[in-house]
Amino acid sequence: MSKLLFIAIGGAIGALLRYALSGVAYKYIGSGFPWGTLCVNLLGAFAIGILWGLSEKTTISSDFRTFAFIGILGSFTTFSTYGLETFNLFRDGEIKLALANVLITNVLGIALVISGFIASKYLMIFIDRRL
């Protein structure tokens, strides 16, 4: 039960941090480009790199790792986890897998966003006809 509590508390913190940082970025940099999301993703990637490096050199409790990695960073940005997993593939010499992860995640991810958007239009047409 404590693991779920650590995830929930960390998740709330991460979500609030994401909201705050995105808002600051859009306020001071502008909204013509998704600066808020970019800032969150890059900061999350940097933070998970620091935490991962520290966790390899020091003893960090399982509860704190759950709180920080899954809770805070998991809700702050999943891009940080994607970055870490890709880094580990590169570091382990799995170059083809790392490149495949980058290619598939980005290309398929964007394609699925487009597909989902198009599907929503058809879904709305279907719903409108039923009403």
Secondary structure, DSSP 8 states (H G I E B T S, - for coil): -HHHHHHHHHHHHHHHHHHHHHHHHHHHH-SSS-HHHHHHHHHHHHHHHHHHHHHHHS---HHHHIIIIIIIHHHH-SHHHHHHHHHHHHHTT-HHHHHHHHHIIIIIHHHHHHHHHHHHHHHHHHHHHH-
